[in-house]
Amino acid sequence: SYLLSSSTNKFTGVTTGMDIELKAIGTEAAQIDVAADTSGIKGNLQKFVDTYNAMLVSASDLTAFNFGAKSRGVLQGDPIVSRVTSRMSEVRNMVFSDSSSSIKTLVDLGIRVGAGGKLELNSDSLNAAIADHPDDVQKFLNTKNTGFADKLANAVKSLTDSVDGTLTHQADGVKANIDTLTSRVTELNTILDNRRQL
């Protein structure tokens, strides 16, 4: 044990990553139980699952074809949607390369593929993984370059980068086609105006 002192009711840097704030004066020795806060991990994984599933719904809507109404989604037949979903599926199926880690895939954290390709998070499995292998969970999620967080960030960047992202190139291509069509329409209008003057 060791003695700590502070001019206020706050003790900073008591141990790595922990500060203590005293709320009242006690008459007995106080016991402090320290536990890792895993709510951030759980919340972020649930957010990933929800966002991934929302992406699948959007992809389905954008590529749908309604035979009865004879209408189709704005990107029906466009390969860009399959490129995006394939890229995200690669991240979903990633296998962590650290041979010493017991956590290799999202399945080990309780995330599985359900109906329609949507993800499902089993909270009990996730809690067990965090309780039994906390260091391996952190390594799987946060290892630089090879961890899940960096893999996901790189995948998103490859799709959305403002210079060379897949979606950026797609948007540029669509704009170029629109510009070309606009130019052709302008030319046709000019031709029609000239013919009217004959």
Beta strands, then each sheet from edge to edge (+ up, - down):
strand 1: 10-15
strand 2: 18-21
strand 3: 65-66
strand 4: 71-72
strand 5: 111-113
strand 6: 119-121
sheet 1: 1+ 2-
sheet 2: 3+ 4-
sheet 3: 5+ 6-
end
